[in-house]
């Protein structure tokens, strides 16, 4: 009888250790899972910026590469630039939300612009169809008072 009781104690002790390790294993598993779930990158809902994208074409719907695009936040005056690629596509990512003026400047084309309001997480697609423009030249005239004025100097002895 003594041997049976001793065997019962050993078995219940092993059972308690097994249950204890299962509990620990279950807790450890929960910790590992929470760490894995918490180690991901930002979710889409956590994005705090927006993107402006689009295609630049001409009047015949041919794509126009090498066009300069400028997005200006009219609330902060922050300016971001891009250039259309060989497929006429452009993208300006990571823009703060707010009101923007998007200007398009292409050689041989008339300038074009669009006013938009960009929201958090928004990918705003703006397509521009450029019109042929004439080559223009900007001349800046700066007036200088010293030009055309003579200065008289005399040596006086006292």
Secondary structure as UniProt FT lines:
FT   HELIX           2..38
FT   HELIX           44..46
FT   STRAND          49..58
FT   TURN            59..60
FT   STRAND          68..73
FT   TURN            74..76
FT   STRAND          79..83
FT   TURN            86..87
FT   STRAND          89..96
FT   STRAND          98..105
FT   TURN            107..108
FT   STRAND          112..118
FT   TURN            120..121
FT   STRAND          123..125
FT   STRAND          128..130
FT   TURN            145..148
//
